[in-house]
């Protein structure tokens, strides 16, 4: 911790790059003075120590860019949810890993990153993480080596599902899908910008992130991630096309026609109507959670208490009881209560409003960042896109992208004003 703190003081932005690049290191768990922790956690707290040092030394004023009250409210609500869950040692760990650490990292990002170079730092770190995770996933697909043994069907050739360094296939899809959506949107900026088009290395990097990312998602058979990517492409296309009404009409016709093609008909009906095994489990979870929330409308289940709280509402005892109800709305509601859900709705509103209000000069990047969050939300309709160490930090990193882009946009406007004087 001391070494990384000293390194962060000297090379703060590179330390930020490393943390984003190595988000999966939360899987490297050990005890630090008999306290359970992870390598990712050690790096995060080391960076925070460096950040505090910089504030004291350089008398830096903290800025929160419309998020101060939101963050305070989120912390208060999380403490209440912690109390509701009887404040077990495990719940404290969840509070630390999913709430405190991501918020601290978010505060560092929005205060220390200021210009286009810093924005690209975040892009490159996220993109590079997708490439190395995907290369290992492709290696797993070819060889069957290194796949998590949680489910033995994942390793069989016929039913193989890659996991990369994660513990299950959907964890790979949840992490990669928002970043691939970001790079698909960013690639449009690449096409529109003549200077960027001349940079062959940047072209190869952008294409590699998209191709490797999509391949790894396909090999993981993460259906939620695949759908999130497809819908994010439609989201980006909808914003760019001029005739939006015809675009919607054409999309509906194409989407509807797939239900009448024999090769896709059965698959789509099973997925849309939740008739397959995973669909039936999710539907049951949602019904159970809805019933539980009727009796616990305000406070939900409490932080890390869903498995205990849901037991009296189980419809089929033979189905596994998951940690979360696998729906972004129900996840927030059950963990943080009704007001916690409202807080995150407000966060989404502020985020998309910031992206929408960004000037035309950075329109492509604003759309790309919006598409990233859009993919996260879409996948979150059937999974858990936040309550996990890497995903909570990824969520706040995407939020910070909008704020850093806003800074870049304002700086460019100021430069134009100065040049015109």
N, C-alpha and C positions, 0 to 999 in steps of 0.2 A: 504493500500500500504506500509506504514511504517513497519507494523508488518511483512508482507511477505518479505520485503527487508531485515529486520534484521534476519529473519529465513533463508533466502537464503544465507546470509553471513556465518551463522553457519553450515547450511546443504545444500550446493549448489546443490549437485548431487541429493539429495532427492527432492529438489524443481523442478529440471528438470523432475524427475520421475512424480511428481504430475501434472505438466503442461501437459505432454503427456497423462497421465492418464485421465485428466479432459478437454481434448480438446473440448468436446461438451458444456462446460460452456460458450462458446461464445453466447449461447442462453439466458443466464441470463443477460439481458440488463438493464441499469439504467443510471442516470446522476451523474457525479462526478464533483462538482463545475459547474453545468449547462452544462457540456460537455458530450455528449452521449458516453457511453463506455460499456464494458462487463466485467464479472468476469475474463474471460480468459485474456483479455487485461491488467487488473490490475496486474495479476500474472506475465505476460510477462515483463511489464515495471519494476515491483519490482525486478525481476530476473536480468534485465539489469542494474539497479542501483547497485545491489550487485556485478555484474560483473565489472562495472566501478571502484567500490571501491577496488576490488581485484587487478585490473590492476595497480591502483595508489599505493596501499599499497605494493604489492609484485613485482612491476615493471615488469609485465608480457608483453612479446612481442607478439603482435597479429600475427597469421599466417593464411593464406588463402588457402593454398594447391591448387594452380593453379586457384583459383576462384576470385582473387582480381579484375582483369580487367573486368571479366564477371559481377561481382556485381556492379562495378562502371558504366559499360555500361547499365546494367539493370535499375539502378537508374536514369540515365540521360534520357533513353528512356521513362521510366515511367513518368518522369516530363514533357517531351514533350507531351505524351499522355494525361496527366492531363491538360495541356494548351489547347490542341485540343478540349477537352471536356468542355471548358469554366470555368474550376476550380470551379465547384459548391461545396457547403459544403458536399454533399453526395459523390462526387467524391474524395474529400480529405479524407473522411472516408474510402473509398475503397482503396485508395493509402496507407493509414496507415495500414489497416488490412490485405491486400493481398500482399503488397510489403515490406513495412518497417519492420513490426513486424516479419514476417517469416524470413527475412534476418538477423535481429538481433539475433533471436533464433538460426539460423543456425551458425552464427559466434560464439555464446556461446558454442554450441555443439562441434564444431570442435576444439575449443581451450581448453575446460575444460575436455573433455572425451578423455582418452588416452590408456586404456588397455582393456583386455578381460572382466574384471569385469564391466567396464563402458559400453562396448558394450552390455553385457547381461542386463544392466540396461535399455537400450533402448528397447531391445527385450521384457523384462518382462512388461514394461510400456505399450507398444503397445498391447501385448497379453492380459493383464489384462483389458484394455479398451474394447477389443472385447468381452470378457467374460461377463462383466456386461451389456454392450449394448445389447448383444444377449439374455441374460437371461430375460431382460425386454421385448425384442421383442417377445420371445417365450410366455411370460405371456400375452402379447397383443393378440397373435394369439389364445390362448386358451380362453381368457375371452372377448376380444374385448374392454377392458378398456384401456384408455390412448392413443389411436390412434389419431393422428392429425385429426381435423375436416375440413381440407382444402378441401378434396373431400369426400363426404358422402359415396361413394361406397367403400372406404377403410375400413369402419367399418362393413359393411354388411357381414354376414357369408360366403355367396357364393363368394363374390368378395373381401374378406378381404386382406388388405395389411398393414403389420406392419410398424411402423416408428421409434420405440424405442423412444429416447428422441428428435429425429430430427423432422423437419417440414414436410417432405415428404419421401416416401419409398426409392427413388433412392439415397437420401442423406446417408441413412444407407448402401446401397450397395457400394457407392463410397468410403466411409470410410473403410469399413470392407474388401472388396475384396483384396486390395494390402497387407494387414496384413495377411490375410489367405494364400495368395500366398507365402508370406515370411515364414510362419510357415510350409507350406507344404515342401518347400525347406529345411528349418531348420530341419524338422523331418527326412530327409534323413541323415543329419549329425548325428542326434541322433542314427539312426540305425547303421551307420558305426562306431561309436565310442563306444568301449567296456565300457569305464568308464561311459559314459552318460547313457548307457542302464541299468546300475545298479541302477540309480536314478529313483525310481518309481514315486516320486512326480513330477519330471520334465517330465516324460513320460505322466502322467495324465494331467499336465498343457498343454503340447503341443497338445495332442489329443483333449482336451477340447476347445482350441482356434479354432482348425480346424473344429470340429463337430458343436460347437455352432455357429461359424461364418457362416458356410455353411447353417445351418438351418435358421438362421435369414435372410440370403440373399434370400433363397427360399420362406420364409414366406413374405418377402417384395415384392416378384415377380419382383425383379430387374434383368431383363433379361440381361442387359449389364454386370452386375456383375457376373452372372452365366457363361456367355460366357468367361469373363475375367479369371475366375477361371479354367475353362476347358482348355483354351488355355495356361494358365500359367503352368498347369500340363504337357501339351504336350511340352512346351518350356523346362521345367526341364528334362523331359524324353529324349528329343532330345539331350541335352547336355551330358547326362550320357550314352546313348546307344553307342556302338562301331560301329555297322553297320547303319550309319545314312541314307544311301540311301534306304535301305529296310524299315527303320522306316518311312521315308517320303512316300514311295510307299504304305505301309500298312495303314497309316493315310488317304491318299487320297482315297483308296478303301473303308475304313470304312465310311469316311465322305460322299462319293458319294452314297454308298448303302443306307444311311439314307433317301435320296431323293426318293427312290423307295419303302420304307416301308409305307403302308397306314397310320399308326398311327402318323408318323412323317413328312410325305410328305407335307401335307397342311401347317403345322406349319412352317416348314423350308422355303417353298416357300414364305410365307407371310413375314417372317423375312428377308430373304436374298434379296428378290425383293422389300422390303419396301412397301408391299401391305396392311398392317394393318394400323389402325388409327395413331399410334405413328410413324410408318415408313413414312407415307405420310406427316405428319407434319415436321418430320426431313428433308425429302427430299426437301420440299418446303423451309425450313429455309436455307438449304445449297445453293440452287439455288439463293435465295434472297441475301444471304451474298456474294456469288460469284459475283453477279451483282454489289452489293454495293462496294466491294473491287476493282472491275475494275475501278471505278471512284475515289477510295480513296486508291490506291495501296500502297503508302508509309506509310501514317499515320493511316490508318484504320478508325474506328469510333471514337476512343478516349476512354480513361478510363471511364467506366460506362456510355457510351453514345450510346451503340448499339441500344437500343430501339428507341431512337430519330432518329438516322441516317438511320435505316432500313425502316422507314415508307414509303418513296417514292418508295421503291422497293418491297413492299408487293404484292404478287400474289393473295392472298385470304384474304380479310379483315376480314373474319369470324374466321380465325385461331388466336389463342392467340399470342401476341408478347412476346417472352421470353427475359430474360436478356442477354443471350448469345446464339450463334448459335449451341450449342451442338455438337461440333466437336473440338478436341484438337488443330488442326491446325488453324481452322477458329476462335476459341476462342482467341488464342494468337495474331493472325493477326488483328482481329477486335479491340481488346482492346489495344494492344501495337504497332500496326503497323507492317510492313514487317520486320524491323530490330529487333523488339521485338521477332517475330517468329524465326528469325535467332539466336538470343541469346539463346533461349530455345533449339533449335536444337543443338547448341554447348554444352549446359549444359548436354543434353542427351548423346552426344558423349563422353564428358569427363567422365561422370558417368560410362557408359558401358565399356569404355576403362580401367578405374581404376579396375573395377570388373574383367575384362578379364586378366589383368596383375598381379593379386594377385597370390601369390605362391600356390603350390599344397597343402600345409598344411591346408590352409583355403579355399580350392576350394568349399566345400559344402556350406559354409556361403556366399561366393561370388556369387554362383549360386542362393541361396535363396534371397539375396538382389536384384540381377538382375531380378528375377522372380517377385518380388514385384513391381518394376518399370514397368516391362513388362505388368503386370495386370492393372496398372494405365493407361498406354498408350492405351491398348486394350479397356478398358471401356471408355476411353476418346474419342474414335472414334465416339461414339454416345451420349456423355454426357459432363459434365463440371467437370473435375477432379482437377482443380486448383483454380478457382476464387470463393473461399469460405473460411471463417476464418480457420476452422479446416483442410481443405484439402490443403491449401497453406502451413501450418505448417507441415502437414504430408508429403507433397512433399519434403520439405527441410530436414526433418528428415530422409527420405529414402536416400537422397543424402549424408547426414552426416554419415549414416551407412557405406557407402563405404569408407569414409575417415578414420573413427575410425578403421575399419577393416584393412585398409592399415597401420595404426599406429601399430596395434597389430601384423601384419605380419612382419613389419620392426623390431619391438622389439624382436620378436621370432628369427629372423635371427641374430640379434646382440648378443642375448644370446648364440646361437649356436656357433657363431664365438669366443666369449669369452671362452666358455667351451672347444673349440678345441685348444686354444692357450696354 
